[in-house]
Amino acid sequence: MAKDFDVNVGGLRDFRRDLKRLDRDLPKELNKEIKQVVGKVAVEASLTAPRKSGALARSYKPFTRGNVAGIRSALPYAGVIEYGGTISPKGAPITIRKFEPITRAVERRRDQLVEDVGDAIESVSHRAGWHG
């Protein structure tokens, strides 16, 4: 099973609500900055993804949704490459070991990821006029 990695930002929901009260565009700016942070991890995952055609490496895309950020791929076999599993094309089972390109990229960039998310929050806070 792949390891989960969460950057738990206490009070993020309230922070986003307060940003929205000041300016409806500020939460969008925060999402944009966090998406850029996650994009760096997606690039690293792309560099370590197994390659036959290179489609998997090109398919990794960062996303944000509310208080969640991550990396996804629209390819149907991306999950099997990440987590391992058995597929049965034409009835012949093929077992694929987990490769974990995203998980390993997150683990390698863990400290920088936390720092970059903090920097994104600080940046948007300053734009909102909140100075610490």
N, C-alpha and C positions, 0 to 999 in steps of 0.2 A: 504494500500500500504506500502510496506517495505521502510524503510529509506535507502537512499544511503549514503555511507561514502566514501569520497575521501581524500587521502593525496596528496595534490597538491604540488609537488616539482618543484618550478620555475626553469627553466633551465635544467631540467633532460634530455630532448632530446639532447640538446647541450653537456651536460656532457657525455652522453653515446657515442655520436659521437666522442668527443675528446678522450675518453678512447679507443675506437676502433682504432683510429689513432695511439695510442701508442702501443697497444697490442690487437690483435683480441680476446684474451681470457678474457680481463678485463670486458667487458659488460656481459659475461657469468657468471663470478664470482659475479658480482653485482646481476644478476638475481637469482643466487643460494642463496645468502645471504638474499635477499628479500623474496624468497620462504620459507626459514627457518623461517623468521619473521611471515609470513602469516600462516605457518604451526602451530605455537603456537595457533593462533586463531581457526584454524581447529580442533585442539585437544580439545579446550574449547567448541566449537560447538558440537563436538561429545559427550562430557560429558553431555550436556543438551538436546540432541536430544531425541524425544520420542522413546521408545523401545518396540518392540514386538519381533522381531528376532535379533535386533541389526545391521541389514544390513545398515540402514541409517547412523547410527553413524560411522560405518566402511567405508562408502563410501565417506566421505568428504576428498577432496584432494586439497592442495594448488596448484596454478599455477601462472606462469608469462608469459606474452606475450608482448614484446616490453616494453612500459611504463605502462603497466597494470598488476596488481596482484590481485588475488582473490581466492575464494574457490568454488569448484564445486563438484557436485555429478553426476554420470552417471545414477542414478536410476530415472525412469520416474516419480515417485511420490514425489521426493525431492522438486520440485518447489511448489507443492500444500501444502506440510508441511510448507515450509518457508512462502509463501504468502497467503495461504488459497485458497479456491475455491470449486467448485462443480464438482464431477466426476459422471459418469453414467455407472457403470458396469452393463451389462445385462439390460439396460434401466431404472434402478431404481436410481434416483439422490441421491447422498450422499454429504452433505455439510461438509467441513472440515475447522475448524477455523485455522487461521494462528498461527503458533507456533514460528516462527522466531528464530531457534537456531543459525543461522549464524549471523543475525542482532544483536541479544542480546549479542553474544560473542564479536562482534566488538565493540559494545557500552561499554561493561565492560572493554575492553582492549584498548580503544581509545588512552589514553595518552601514555601507554607503546608502542603501535603500532607505533605512531608517533616518539617516541624516538628511538625505535629499527630500523626504516627505516633510520633515520638520522645517527645512528651508523653504519649501513651497508654502507651507502654512504661514511662516513668518513673512514671506514676501507679500502674500495677499492681505495679511493683517496690516502691514505698513500701508498698502494701497487704500485700505479701509480707514486709515487714519489712526490706527491703534499702534502705539509705540510702547515698547516694554522697557 
